[in-house]
């Protein structure tokens, strides 16, 4: 099959991969945005992956995305974007760091009326490349590309981007009718160089409205996908499925591990596993958006038992859907210095 070729007007400089020798040399960055998502991307930071503080300011303002009327892919009607009309948005920023040290960022560019996601790259999390839109769903009927998540596989040496898009109402299941904001399924594509992309393909289909997929790797041939069941009412919660490949297929869904009205999951592995005080665990953060918006988290070591840990975490108010990347202290120190100087 032919690949989708996206001409980008920038080149990537090469650099050595950052070295994470021990935990004292590491830190964590959590990408963030505030509603109504028109100001841009923000950061939180942490030294342990549990206690988070804000880095003041906005580090990328939205410059792309549709603000004009668009044609509904299923009805043929002209529709005015219902979210932040006449303003561009930057939602759900997802980040990873490549083997050459480059940070790659993807995000939602529009609530409705888009068939692509935003992309930019950076070496220092301060100076970002020109923003471009990757039109991954241009050959598929849909009205949106929501919450793209980027994942780098160190064995395949390939980037995976996973997102959710609205499906044709004609293909809805009975379970799909228990939903709002249309009915969605997950799609994905891959790239090795951020210039050419594989064709978009269906990723995981549980048979009902589902969004906000987050992929993690526990070991070789051991992958976990965290998913939001987007049916309502009584659902809108999170569960996990498993695969021996980042391409899927995924199977064996767990019981839900979050309350209703949970979304935007992301996970981080903390602890070295050396000694009683350094037990390795996965912490899955999520946005508990009703009745009052706040971030919560669960801890797991086996993805069978999930333990809520509200007493162990601190997440600033107004933080919304992002992802966590481990960085060197030098990167964080430079960020803090830059923020303080503005």
C-alpha positions as CSV (number, residue, x, y, z in Angstrom):
1,X,0.0,0.0,0.0
2,X,1.1,3.5,-0.7
3,X,2.3,5.6,2.2
4,X,0.9,9.0,3.0
5,X,3.7,11.5,2.1
6,X,3.7,14.8,4.1
7,X,6.1,17.4,2.8
8,X,7.6,19.1,5.9
9,X,9.7,22.2,5.6
10,X,12.2,21.3,8.3
11,X,15.0,18.8,8.8
12,X,15.9,16.9,12.0
13,X,19.3,17.5,13.5
14,X,21.1,14.5,15.0
15,X,22.0,14.4,18.7
16,X,23.1,11.8,21.2
17,X,20.3,10.1,23.2
18,X,20.0,11.5,26.7
19,X,21.4,9.2,29.4
20,X,19.4,8.4,32.4
21,X,21.9,6.9,34.8
22,X,20.1,7.0,38.1
23,X,16.9,8.5,39.4
24,X,18.7,11.5,40.9
25,X,19.6,12.6,37.4
26,X,16.1,12.2,36.0
27,X,12.8,14.2,36.1
28,X,9.4,14.0,34.6
29,X,7.5,16.4,32.4
30,X,3.7,16.2,32.1
31,X,2.2,18.0,29.1
32,X,-0.9,19.9,29.9
33,X,-3.6,22.4,28.7
34,X,-6.3,24.5,30.4
35,X,-9.8,24.9,29.2
36,X,-11.0,26.2,26.9
37,X,-7.8,25.1,25.2
38,X,-7.3,28.3,23.2
39,X,-4.1,29.5,25.0
40,X,-1.9,26.5,24.3
41,X,0.4,23.9,25.8
42,X,1.6,24.0,29.4
43,X,3.9,21.8,31.5
44,X,4.0,20.2,34.9
45,X,7.2,18.8,36.4
46,X,8.0,16.2,39.0
47,X,11.1,14.5,40.5
48,X,9.3,11.3,41.5
49,X,6.3,11.0,39.1
50,X,3.9,11.6,41.9
51,X,4.2,15.1,43.2
52,X,3.7,17.7,40.4
53,X,4.1,21.4,40.1
54,X,3.3,23.8,37.3
55,X,6.0,25.5,35.1
56,X,4.6,29.0,34.6
57,X,3.6,30.1,31.2
58,X,2.5,28.7,27.8
59,X,5.1,26.9,25.7
60,X,3.3,26.5,22.4
61,X,0.3,28.5,21.2
62,X,-2.2,27.0,18.7
63,X,-1.5,28.1,15.1
64,X,-3.2,25.5,13.0
65,X,-6.7,23.9,12.8
66,X,-10.0,24.6,11.1
67,X,-12.0,27.6,12.3
68,X,-14.3,27.8,9.3
69,X,-17.5,26.1,8.4
70,X,-17.0,22.5,7.3
71,X,-19.1,19.9,5.5
72,X,-20.3,17.1,7.7
73,X,-18.9,13.8,6.4
74,X,-22.1,11.9,7.0
75,X,-24.9,14.4,6.4
76,X,-23.4,16.7,3.8
77,X,-24.5,19.7,5.7
78,X,-22.4,22.8,6.3
79,X,-21.5,23.0,10.0
80,X,-19.9,25.8,12.1
81,X,-17.4,24.4,14.6
82,X,-19.2,24.3,17.9
83,X,-16.1,24.5,20.1
84,X,-14.3,27.8,20.4
85,X,-15.6,29.2,17.1
86,X,-13.1,31.5,15.3
87,X,-10.4,30.4,17.7
88,X,-7.7,27.8,17.3
89,X,-7.3,25.2,20.0
90,X,-4.5,22.9,21.3
91,X,-5.9,20.0,23.3
92,X,-4.6,16.6,24.5
93,X,-0.9,17.2,23.9
94,X,1.0,13.9,23.7
95,X,4.8,13.7,23.8
96,X,7.6,11.2,23.4
97,X,11.4,11.5,23.0
98,X,13.1,9.8,20.1
99,X,16.5,8.0,20.2
100,X,18.3,11.1,18.9
101,X,16.9,13.2,21.8
102,X,14.2,15.0,19.7
103,X,10.9,15.5,21.4
104,X,7.9,14.8,19.2
105,X,4.5,16.3,20.1
106,X,1.0,15.6,18.6
107,X,-2.3,17.1,19.7
108,X,-6.0,17.7,18.8
109,X,-6.4,20.7,16.6
110,X,-10.2,21.0,16.5
111,X,-13.2,19.7,18.4
112,X,-15.0,19.1,15.0
113,X,-14.1,19.7,11.4
114,X,-10.6,18.2,11.2
115,X,-9.2,15.0,9.6
116,X,-5.7,15.3,11.0
117,X,-3.7,16.0,14.1
118,X,-1.1,18.7,14.9
119,X,2.6,17.9,15.0
120,X,5.8,19.7,16.0
121,X,9.2,18.8,17.3
122,X,11.8,20.3,19.7
123,X,15.2,19.6,21.2
124,X,14.7,21.4,24.5
125,X,10.9,21.7,25.0
126,X,11.2,25.5,24.6
127,X,11.9,26.1,21.0
128,X,9.4,24.3,18.7
129,X,9.4,23.7,15.0
130,X,6.7,25.1,12.7
131,X,3.4,23.4,13.4
132,X,1.9,21.2,10.7
133,X,-1.3,19.2,10.4
134,X,-0.9,15.5,9.4
135,X,-4.1,14.6,7.5
136,X,-4.3,11.0,8.5
137,X,-8.1,10.6,7.9
138,X,-8.3,12.5,4.6
139,X,-9.3,9.3,2.8
140,X,-11.9,8.2,5.4
141,X,-15.2,9.8,6.2
142,X,-15.2,11.3,9.7
143,X,-15.6,14.7,11.3
144,X,-12.8,14.6,13.9
145,X,-9.4,13.3,15.0
146,X,-9.4,13.2,18.8
147,X,-6.7,12.8,21.4
148,X,-3.7,11.5,19.3
149,X,-1.2,9.6,21.4
150,X,2.3,9.1,20.3
151,X,4.4,6.0,21.3
152,X,7.9,5.0,20.2
153,X,8.8,1.3,20.0
154,X,12.5,0.8,20.7
155,X,12.6,-2.6,19.0
156,X,10.7,-1.7,15.8
157,X,12.3,1.7,15.8
158,X,9.0,3.2,14.8
159,X,6.5,5.8,16.1
160,X,2.9,4.8,16.5
161,X,0.2,7.5,16.6
162,X,-3.2,6.4,18.0
163,X,-6.4,8.4,17.9
164,X,-10.2,8.2,17.8
165,X,-12.5,9.3,15.0
166,X,-16.3,9.3,14.6
167,X,-17.8,6.4,12.6
168,X,-20.6,6.5,10.1
169,X,-23.9,6.4,12.0
170,X,-25.0,3.6,9.6
171,X,-22.4,1.4,11.2
172,X,-23.4,2.0,14.8
173,X,-24.0,-1.0,17.1
174,X,-26.8,-1.1,19.7
175,X,-24.1,-0.3,22.3
176,X,-23.0,2.7,20.3
177,X,-26.4,4.3,21.0
178,X,-25.3,4.6,24.6
179,X,-23.1,7.6,23.8
180,X,-22.7,11.3,23.2
181,X,-20.5,13.3,20.8
182,X,-21.0,10.7,18.1
183,X,-19.7,7.2,18.2
184,X,-15.9,6.6,17.9
185,X,-13.4,3.9,17.2
186,X,-9.6,3.9,17.5
187,X,-7.3,4.2,14.5
188,X,-3.5,4.4,14.1
189,X,-0.7,5.0,11.7
190,X,3.1,4.6,12.0
191,X,6.2,6.6,10.9
192,X,9.9,6.3,11.1
193,X,10.9,9.8,10.1
194,X,7.8,12.1,10.5
195,X,7.8,12.7,6.8
196,X,6.0,9.6,5.5
197,X,3.2,7.9,7.3
198,X,1.5,4.5,6.9
199,X,-2.1,4.6,5.8
200,X,-4.6,4.9,8.7
201,X,-6.0,1.6,9.9
202,X,-8.5,0.6,12.6
203,X,-6.7,-0.1,15.8
204,X,-9.0,-1.5,18.5
205,X,-12.7,-2.0,18.3
206,X,-14.5,-3.2,21.4
207,X,-17.9,-3.0,19.7
208,X,-18.9,0.3,21.4
209,X,-18.0,4.0,21.6
210,X,-14.4,4.2,22.8
211,X,-11.8,7.0,22.8
212,X,-8.5,8.1,24.5
213,X,-6.3,5.1,23.9
214,X,-2.9,5.1,25.6
215,X,-0.3,2.5,24.7
216,X,2.6,1.3,26.9
217,X,5.2,-1.4,26.8
218,X,6.0,-3.6,29.8
219,X,8.6,-5.8,28.0
220,X,9.3,-7.3,24.6
221,X,6.1,-8.6,23.1
222,X,4.1,-7.3,26.1
223,X,1.9,-4.2,25.4
224,X,-1.0,-2.7,27.3
225,X,-3.6,-0.4,25.8
226,X,-5.6,1.8,28.3
227,X,-9.0,2.7,26.8
228,X,-12.0,4.9,27.7
229,X,-15.4,3.3,27.4
230,X,-17.3,6.3,26.1
231,X,-20.8,5.0,26.5
232,X,-23.1,7.0,28.7
233,X,-24.7,7.0,31.2
234,X,-23.2,4.6,33.7
235,X,-19.9,4.0,31.8
236,X,-17.4,6.6,30.7
237,X,-14.6,4.8,32.6
238,X,-11.3,3.1,31.9
239,X,-10.0,-0.4,31.3
240,X,-7.0,-2.2,29.8
241,X,-6.4,-4.7,27.0
242,X,-3.3,-6.6,26.0
243,X,-1.2,-7.7,23.0
244,X,2.2,-9.1,22.0
245,X,2.5,-6.4,19.3
246,X,2.0,-2.7,19.2
247,X,0.0,-3.3,16.0
248,X,-2.4,-5.4,18.0
249,X,-4.8,-7.3,18.0
250,X,-5.7,-6.6,21.6
251,X,-7.6,-8.9,23.9
252,X,-8.6,-9.9,27.5
253,X,-10.2,-6.6,28.7
254,X,-9.8,-6.0,32.4
255,X,-12.5,-4.9,34.7
256,X,-12.9,-1.1,34.8
257,X,-10.5,0.6,37.3
258,X,-11.9,4.1,37.4
259,X,-15.2,5.7,38.4
260,X,-17.7,7.0,35.8
261,X,-16.7,10.3,34.0
262,X,-13.0,9.4,33.7
263,X,-10.9,10.1,30.6
264,X,-7.5,11.1,29.3
265,X,-5.4,8.3,30.8
266,X,-1.6,8.2,30.7
267,X,0.8,6.0,32.6
268,X,4.3,6.2,33.9
269,X,6.6,3.6,35.4
270,X,8.3,4.7,38.6
271,X,10.7,3.0,41.0
272,X,13.7,1.0,40.0
273,X,12.6,-2.3,41.4
274,X,15.8,-2.4,43.6
275,X,15.1,-2.7,47.3
276,X,11.9,-2.5,49.3
277,X,11.7,1.3,48.9
278,X,12.2,1.2,45.2
279,X,9.4,-1.2,44.1
280,X,8.7,-0.7,40.4
281,X,5.1,0.2,39.7
282,X,2.9,1.7,37.0
283,X,0.9,4.8,37.9
284,X,-2.0,5.5,35.6
285,X,-3.3,9.1,35.8
286,X,-6.7,10.1,34.5
287,X,-9.0,13.2,34.4
288,X,-12.0,12.8,36.7
289,X,-14.1,15.4,35.0
290,X,-17.3,15.2,36.9
291,X,-18.8,16.3,39.3
292,X,-15.8,18.6,39.8
293,X,-12.7,18.3,37.5
294,X,-9.5,16.9,39.2
295,X,-6.8,14.4,38.4
296,X,-6.7,11.0,40.1
297,X,-4.4,8.0,39.7
298,X,-4.2,4.3,40.4
299,X,-1.1,2.1,41.0
300,X,-0.6,-1.4,39.5
301,X,2.3,-3.8,39.3
302,X,0.4,-6.5,37.2
303,X,-2.5,-4.7,35.4
304,X,-4.8,-7.0,37.2
305,X,-5.2,-5.1,40.5
306,X,-5.5,-1.4,40.5
307,X,-5.2,0.6,43.7
308,X,-6.4,4.2,44.0
309,X,-3.6,6.5,45.4
310,X,-5.2,9.9,46.0
311,X,-3.0,10.4,49.1
312,X,0.2,9.9,47.2
313,X,-0.2,12.3,44.3
314,X,-0.4,16.1,43.9
315,X,-1.6,17.5,40.6
316,X,-2.2,21.3,40.2
317,X,-5.8,22.4,39.6
318,X,-6.9,23.0,36.0
319,X,-4.5,20.4,34.5
320,X,-6.0,18.6,31.6
321,X,-5.3,15.6,29.4
322,X,-1.6,15.2,28.5
323,X,1.2,12.6,28.7
324,X,4.4,12.1,30.8
325,X,7.9,11.9,29.5
326,X,11.1,11.2,31.4
327,X,13.8,13.8,30.9
328,X,17.3,14.6,32.1
329,X,17.6,17.1,35.0
330,X,19.5,19.4,32.6
331,X,16.4,19.6,30.4
332,X,14.2,20.4,33.3
333,X,16.6,22.9,34.9
334,X,16.8,24.8,31.6
335,X,13.0,24.9,31.3
336,X,12.7,26.3,34.8
337,X,15.4,28.8,34.2
338,X,13.7,29.9,31.0
339,X,10.2,30.1,32.6
340,X,11.6,32.3,35.5
341,X,13.3,34.7,33.0
342,X,10.1,35.5,31.1
